[in-house]
């Protein structure tokens, strides 16, 4: 069954805001206590604590700390699940060592089942009812609305949000319309996108939201440096003027992020409206924006990194992918190291290395001439269609995602449902072993 996520802005009153902040602090403290428990048990007693052991200790934990009785028990389990997920990622080499979180870096908590909350809406505004907190007005509009399953309360930039996942029917999930076009897309900094279907070519210029707001943000940052900043090692709090200056900077950067997100969704929707087959390059943004080493054009690399992040390559690629799949189309990521789109001629398949300052592709073999970005986009489209001269297309090498293939496979630490099944299996195994020991012999 297709699953979608809808985010609504919450408008709690003064009393509800205080309760929400208190619950957020409790969940942050529980997270840190669970992390500390795992490290302490292993360092002192060589005992590896798992999620089920910590979950089973919650009743005793609430007896020692009675304030946690105000929280829904399922939300406490979900917080422990976050800890387990962080440790599983660390064990698999997918993330860093889990760290203690301050309240500034702890966003909120999750209701993993339908208990403890209820939403009164049909997808357009409404009310969110939370146990022991009350009914909170919310505003927002979900494109598709179905059966609510989970709810996450998030505090971000001084505002409260509710992120609700809903289950949809196949008919509801197929609401997005698309055409039968096929395009290749190349990402860039000057032109954010170079799009071609083989005959028609177009460019989408980079909006440069961060570049346009950079002067204002620098001015605000300079003003903040004149104020008394917090020094946590010396237990010195920041002045009220420093907090106000920080709030102004947060507002400016938040506006840039909202502008970028709005632009990304508009561009992705326009592409998917006309095309059901999209081929693009496989991006590794974290490696592309890695800092330069000493003495290796450090200032130029920093400017390039800022341009890449200003466009939002990762956001744009993800938005196009999920919108294409949602509409029933196919999204293909071409293996860049194998095909080398920017070095390959779309007309004959000949590869010739070019520097970044060469913005026009001119093949030395067949004299084919074209804009470099458009040529790369055409190479990716032809490769995905199996029409690129000198190359054999293998979708095993590519990352092809479609509405029939399901979502991309990812390494997971297990969901609440999977952990519940594991717990029941362990209980059944213990009972079976007990029966085998106590049952009379049949011999």
C-alpha positions as CSV (number, residue, x, y, z in Angstrom):
1,X,0.0,0.0,0.0
2,X,1.5,3.4,-1.0
3,X,2.6,5.7,1.9
4,X,2.7,9.5,1.7
5,X,3.8,12.1,4.2
6,X,2.0,15.4,4.8
7,X,3.3,18.2,7.0
8,X,1.1,20.8,8.7
9,X,2.0,23.9,10.7
10,X,0.7,23.8,14.3
11,X,-0.6,26.8,16.2
12,X,-0.6,25.9,19.9
13,X,-1.6,28.4,22.6
14,X,0.7,29.6,25.3
15,X,-0.1,26.7,27.7
16,X,0.1,24.1,25.0
17,X,3.5,25.5,23.8
18,X,4.9,25.1,27.3
19,X,3.7,21.5,27.5
20,X,5.1,20.7,24.0
21,X,8.5,22.2,25.0
22,X,8.5,20.1,28.3
23,X,7.7,16.9,26.4
24,X,10.5,17.6,23.9
25,X,12.9,18.0,26.8
26,X,11.8,14.7,28.4
27,X,12.3,12.8,25.1
28,X,15.7,14.5,24.7
29,X,16.7,13.4,28.2
30,X,15.5,9.8,27.5
31,X,17.5,9.7,24.3
32,X,20.7,10.7,26.1
33,X,20.0,8.3,29.0
34,X,19.6,5.4,26.5
35,X,22.8,6.3,24.8
36,X,24.7,6.6,28.1
37,X,23.2,3.2,29.2
38,X,24.5,1.4,26.1
39,X,28.0,2.9,26.4
40,X,28.3,2.3,30.2
41,X,27.1,-1.3,30.0
42,X,29.5,-2.2,27.3
43,X,32.6,-0.3,28.8
44,X,32.1,-1.6,32.4
45,X,30.5,-5.0,31.9
46,X,31.1,-5.9,28.2
47,X,27.3,-6.2,27.8
48,X,25.7,-5.1,24.6
49,X,22.3,-3.6,25.3
50,X,19.7,-4.0,22.6
51,X,16.4,-2.2,21.9
52,X,14.2,-4.9,23.4
53,X,16.1,-4.8,26.7
54,X,15.7,-1.0,27.0
55,X,12.1,-1.2,26.0
56,X,11.4,-3.7,28.7
57,X,13.0,-1.5,31.3
58,X,10.6,1.4,30.6
59,X,8.1,0.5,33.4
60,X,10.8,0.5,36.0
61,X,12.3,3.7,34.5
62,X,8.9,5.5,34.9
63,X,8.7,4.5,38.5
64,X,12.0,6.2,39.2
65,X,11.2,9.2,37.0
66,X,7.4,9.6,37.4
67,X,7.3,12.7,35.1
68,X,7.6,10.3,32.1
69,X,4.1,8.9,33.0
70,X,2.8,12.1,31.3
71,X,4.2,10.9,27.9
72,X,2.5,8.3,25.8
73,X,4.3,4.9,26.2
74,X,4.5,4.4,22.4
75,X,6.4,7.7,22.0
76,X,9.0,6.6,24.5
77,X,9.5,3.4,22.6
78,X,9.9,5.3,19.4
79,X,12.6,7.5,21.1
80,X,14.4,4.3,22.1
81,X,14.1,3.1,18.5
82,X,15.9,6.3,17.4
83,X,18.8,5.3,19.7
84,X,18.8,1.8,18.3
85,X,18.7,3.1,14.7
86,X,21.7,5.4,15.4
87,X,23.7,2.5,16.9
88,X,22.8,0.1,14.0
89,X,24.0,2.7,11.5
90,X,27.2,3.1,13.4
91,X,27.8,-0.7,13.6
92,X,27.2,-1.0,9.8
93,X,29.6,1.9,9.0
94,X,26.8,4.1,7.7
95,X,27.1,6.8,10.3
96,X,29.2,8.3,13.1
97,X,29.4,7.3,16.7
98,X,26.1,8.2,18.4
99,X,26.4,11.4,20.5
100,X,24.5,13.1,23.2
101,X,22.0,15.7,21.9
102,X,21.4,19.1,23.2
103,X,17.9,20.6,23.2
104,X,18.9,22.7,20.2
105,X,19.6,19.6,18.1
106,X,16.6,17.5,19.2
107,X,13.7,18.2,16.9
108,X,10.8,16.3,18.6
109,X,9.1,12.9,19.1
110,X,7.0,10.4,17.2
111,X,3.7,8.6,17.7
112,X,4.4,5.3,15.9
113,X,0.9,3.9,16.1
114,X,-2.6,5.4,16.2
115,X,-2.7,5.7,20.0
116,X,-2.2,9.0,21.8
117,X,-3.2,11.2,19.0
118,X,-6.0,11.9,16.5
119,X,-6.2,14.2,13.5
120,X,-9.4,15.9,12.5
121,X,-9.0,16.8,8.9
122,X,-9.5,15.7,5.3
123,X,-6.1,16.9,4.3
124,X,-6.9,20.7,4.3
125,X,-6.2,22.5,7.6
126,X,-8.0,21.1,10.7
127,X,-7.1,20.1,14.3
128,X,-4.6,17.7,15.9
129,X,-5.7,16.1,19.2
130,X,-2.8,15.0,21.4
131,X,-3.4,13.1,24.6
132,X,-2.8,15.2,27.8
133,X,-2.0,18.2,25.6
134,X,-5.3,19.0,23.9
135,X,-6.5,20.0,20.5
136,X,-4.1,22.2,18.5
137,X,-5.1,24.1,15.4
138,X,-3.1,23.2,12.3
139,X,-2.9,24.7,8.8
140,X,-1.6,23.0,5.6
141,X,-2.8,21.1,2.6
142,X,-1.9,17.5,1.7
143,X,-2.0,16.7,-2.0
144,X,-3.2,13.1,-1.3
145,X,-5.0,12.2,1.9
146,X,-5.7,8.7,3.2
147,X,-5.7,6.8,6.4
148,X,-3.3,8.4,9.0
149,X,-0.9,5.9,10.6
150,X,2.0,7.8,12.4
151,X,2.5,11.3,13.6
152,X,5.8,13.2,14.3
153,X,5.9,16.4,16.3
154,X,8.7,18.6,15.0
155,X,10.1,21.9,16.4
156,X,12.0,23.8,13.8
157,X,13.1,27.5,13.7
158,X,10.8,28.5,16.5
159,X,7.7,26.9,15.0
160,X,5.8,23.6,15.6
161,X,4.9,21.1,12.8
162,X,3.1,17.8,12.6
163,X,4.4,15.4,10.0
164,X,1.7,12.7,9.4
165,X,2.1,9.6,7.3
166,X,-1.0,8.3,5.5
167,X,-1.8,5.0,3.7
168,X,-3.3,5.5,0.3
169,X,-5.2,3.3,-2.1
170,X,-3.7,2.6,-5.5
171,X,-6.2,4.9,-7.1
172,X,-5.3,7.8,-4.7
173,X,-1.6,7.2,-5.2
174,X,-1.9,7.5,-9.0
175,X,-3.5,10.9,-8.8
176,X,-0.4,12.7,-10.4
177,X,-0.7,13.1,-14.1
178,X,2.2,12.7,-16.6
179,X,2.8,12.5,-20.4
180,X,4.7,9.9,-22.4
181,X,7.8,12.0,-23.0
182,X,11.4,10.9,-22.3
183,X,14.2,13.3,-21.4
184,X,17.8,13.3,-20.2
185,X,18.8,15.8,-17.5
186,X,22.3,17.2,-16.7
187,X,22.8,19.2,-13.5
188,X,25.0,22.3,-13.4
189,X,25.8,25.5,-11.5
190,X,25.3,28.2,-14.1
191,X,22.3,26.5,-15.6
192,X,20.8,24.3,-12.9
193,X,19.4,21.9,-15.5
194,X,20.1,21.1,-19.1
195,X,17.1,19.2,-20.5
196,X,16.8,17.4,-23.9
197,X,14.5,14.9,-25.5
198,X,16.8,14.5,-28.5
199,X,15.1,17.2,-30.6
200,X,14.0,20.0,-28.2
201,X,16.5,21.5,-25.8
202,X,16.0,23.8,-22.8
203,X,17.9,25.2,-19.8
204,X,16.7,26.0,-16.3
205,X,18.7,28.8,-14.9
206,X,20.1,28.6,-11.3
207,X,18.0,30.8,-9.0
208,X,20.9,31.8,-6.7
209,X,18.8,32.4,-3.6
210,X,21.8,32.1,-1.3
211,X,24.0,34.4,-3.4
212,X,21.3,37.1,-3.5
213,X,20.8,36.9,0.3
214,X,24.5,36.5,1.2
215,X,25.2,40.2,1.7
216,X,22.3,40.6,4.1
217,X,23.3,37.4,6.1
218,X,27.0,38.6,6.3
219,X,25.8,42.0,7.6
220,X,23.6,40.3,10.3
221,X,26.4,38.0,11.3
222,X,28.8,40.9,11.7
223,X,26.2,42.5,13.9
224,X,25.8,39.4,16.0
225,X,29.6,39.2,16.6
226,X,29.4,42.5,18.5
227,X,27.1,40.9,21.1
228,X,27.9,38.7,24.1
229,X,27.9,35.2,22.8
230,X,27.3,32.1,25.0
231,X,30.3,30.2,26.3
232,X,29.1,26.8,27.4
233,X,32.5,25.7,28.8
234,X,32.4,28.7,31.2
235,X,28.6,28.3,31.7
236,X,28.1,31.8,30.3
237,X,24.7,32.5,28.7
238,X,24.3,34.6,25.7
239,X,22.9,38.1,26.1
240,X,19.3,38.9,25.0
241,X,20.7,41.1,22.1
242,X,22.8,38.1,20.9
243,X,19.6,35.9,20.9
244,X,17.7,38.6,18.9
245,X,20.6,38.8,16.4
246,X,20.7,35.1,16.1
247,X,16.9,35.0,15.5
248,X,17.3,37.5,12.6
249,X,20.0,35.4,11.0
250,X,17.8,32.3,11.4
251,X,14.9,34.1,9.7
252,X,17.0,35.1,6.7
253,X,18.5,31.6,6.2
254,X,15.1,30.0,6.7
255,X,13.7,32.3,3.9
256,X,16.5,31.1,1.6
257,X,15.7,27.4,2.4
258,X,12.0,27.9,1.8
259,X,12.6,29.7,-1.5
260,X,14.8,26.8,-2.7
261,X,12.4,24.1,-1.6
262,X,9.5,25.9,-3.4
263,X,11.6,26.3,-6.6
264,X,12.7,22.6,-6.5
265,X,9.1,21.4,-6.3
266,X,7.9,23.7,-9.1
267,X,10.7,22.6,-11.5
268,X,10.3,18.9,-10.6
269,X,6.5,19.1,-11.1
270,X,6.9,20.8,-14.5
271,X,9.3,18.1,-15.7
272,X,7.2,15.2,-14.6
273,X,4.0,16.7,-16.0
274,X,5.4,16.2,-19.6
275,X,7.7,13.2,-19.1
276,X,7.3,9.7,-17.8
277,X,10.9,8.6,-18.5
278,X,13.7,10.5,-17.0
279,X,17.5,9.7,-17.2
280,X,20.1,11.6,-15.2
281,X,23.5,11.2,-13.7
282,X,24.3,9.5,-10.5
283,X,25.2,12.3,-8.0
284,X,27.4,12.0,-4.9
285,X,26.9,15.5,-3.5
286,X,28.9,14.9,-0.4
287,X,32.0,14.0,-2.5
288,X,31.3,16.8,-4.9
289,X,31.3,19.4,-2.1
290,X,34.3,18.0,-0.2
291,X,36.7,20.7,0.9
292,X,39.9,21.2,-1.0
293,X,43.2,20.3,0.5
294,X,45.9,22.9,1.3
295,X,47.3,24.7,-1.6
296,X,44.9,23.2,-4.1
297,X,42.7,26.2,-5.3
298,X,41.0,26.3,-1.9
299,X,39.1,29.6,-2.5
300,X,37.8,28.4,-6.0
301,X,36.7,25.1,-4.6
302,X,34.8,26.8,-1.8
303,X,32.9,29.0,-4.3
304,X,32.1,25.9,-6.4
305,X,30.8,24.1,-3.3
306,X,28.6,27.0,-2.4
307,X,27.1,27.1,-6.0
308,X,26.4,23.4,-5.9
309,X,24.6,23.6,-2.5
310,X,22.8,26.8,-3.5
311,X,21.1,24.9,-6.4
312,X,20.3,21.9,-4.2
313,X,21.3,19.0,-6.5
314,X,20.3,16.4,-4.0
315,X,16.9,17.9,-3.3
316,X,16.2,18.4,-7.0
317,X,17.2,14.8,-7.9
318,X,15.1,13.3,-5.1
319,X,12.1,15.4,-5.9
320,X,12.2,14.5,-9.6
321,X,12.6,10.8,-8.7
322,X,9.7,10.4,-6.3
323,X,7.4,12.5,-8.5
324,X,8.2,10.4,-11.6
325,X,7.7,7.1,-9.6
326,X,4.5,8.4,-8.1
327,X,3.1,9.2,-11.6
328,X,3.9,5.6,-12.7
329,X,7.0,6.5,-14.7
330,X,10.6,5.3,-14.8
331,X,13.6,7.1,-13.3
332,X,17.1,6.0,-14.4
333,X,20.4,7.1,-12.8
334,X,23.2,6.5,-15.3
335,X,26.5,5.2,-13.9
336,X,28.7,8.3,-14.4
337,X,32.1,6.6,-14.0
338,X,31.3,4.0,-16.7
339,X,29.5,6.2,-19.2
340,X,31.3,9.6,-18.5
341,X,28.5,11.7,-20.0
342,X,30.5,15.0,-20.2
343,X,33.4,13.3,-22.0
344,X,31.3,11.2,-24.5
345,X,30.0,12.2,-27.9
346,X,26.3,11.5,-28.3
347,X,26.6,11.1,-32.0
348,X,29.5,8.5,-32.3
349,X,30.3,7.5,-28.7
350,X,33.9,8.7,-28.8
351,X,35.3,9.8,-25.5
352,X,37.6,12.8,-25.2
353,X,38.6,14.4,-21.9
354,X,37.6,18.0,-21.5
355,X,38.4,20.6,-18.9
356,X,35.7,22.5,-17.0
357,X,36.3,25.7,-19.0
358,X,35.4,24.0,-22.3
359,X,31.7,24.7,-22.5
360,X,31.1,23.4,-26.0
361,X,31.4,19.8,-27.0
362,X,33.1,19.3,-30.4
363,X,34.0,15.8,-31.3
364,X,37.3,15.2,-33.0
365,X,36.1,12.1,-34.7
366,X,32.7,13.1,-36.3
367,X,32.8,16.9,-35.9
368,X,29.6,16.9,-33.9
369,X,29.2,20.2,-32.1
370,X,26.8,20.9,-29.2
371,X,26.6,22.7,-25.9
372,X,28.5,20.6,-23.3
373,X,25.7,20.3,-20.8
374,X,23.1,19.4,-23.5
375,X,25.4,16.9,-25.0
376,X,25.8,15.2,-21.6
377,X,22.1,15.1,-21.1
378,X,21.6,13.6,-24.6
379,X,24.3,10.9,-23.8
380,X,22.4,9.9,-20.6
381,X,19.1,9.7,-22.5
382,X,20.5,7.6,-25.3
383,X,22.3,5.3,-22.9
384,X,19.2,4.7,-20.9
385,X,17.3,4.0,-24.1
386,X,20.0,1.6,-25.4
387,X,20.8,3.9,-28.4
388,X,24.2,5.3,-27.5
389,X,26.8,4.2,-30.1
390,X,29.5,2.0,-28.8
391,X,27.8,1.3,-25.4
392,X,25.5,-1.5,-24.2
393,X,22.9,-0.5,-21.7
394,X,22.5,-2.6,-18.6
395,X,19.9,-1.5,-16.1
396,X,21.7,-3.7,-13.6
397,X,24.5,-1.2,-13.5
398,X,22.1,1.7,-13.5
399,X,19.7,2.7,-10.6
400,X,16.3,2.3,-12.3
401,X,13.3,3.1,-10.1
402,X,9.7,2.7,-11.3
403,X,6.3,2.5,-9.8
404,X,6.2,-1.3,-10.2
405,X,9.6,-1.9,-8.7
406,X,8.9,-0.4,-5.3
407,X,11.2,2.0,-3.5
408,X,14.9,1.8,-3.5
409,X,16.4,-0.8,-1.2
410,X,18.1,0.6,1.8
411,X,19.9,-0.8,4.8
412,X,17.5,-0.5,7.7
413,X,17.8,-1.1,11.4
414,X,14.2,-2.5,11.6
415,X,10.8,-0.9,12.2
416,X,8.7,-1.1,15.3
417,X,6.6,-3.8,13.7
418,X,9.7,-5.9,12.9
419,X,11.0,-5.5,16.4
420,X,7.6,-6.6,17.8
421,X,7.7,-9.7,15.7
422,X,11.2,-10.4,16.9
423,X,10.1,-10.0,20.5
424,X,7.2,-12.4,20.0
425,X,9.5,-15.0,18.4
426,X,11.9,-14.9,21.4
427,X,9.0,-15.4,23.8
428,X,7.7,-18.3,21.7
429,X,11.2,-19.9,21.6
430,X,11.5,-19.6,25.4
431,X,8.0,-21.2,25.9
432,X,8.9,-24.0,23.5
433,X,12.1,-24.7,25.3
434,X,10.3,-24.7,28.6
435,X,7.7,-27.2,27.3
436,X,10.4,-29.5,26.0
437,X,12.1,-29.6,29.4
438,X,9.0,-30.2,31.5
439,X,7.0,-32.5,29.2
440,X,7.1,-36.2,30.0
441,X,9.1,-38.5,27.8
442,X,7.3,-40.4,25.2
443,X,9.7,-43.2,25.0
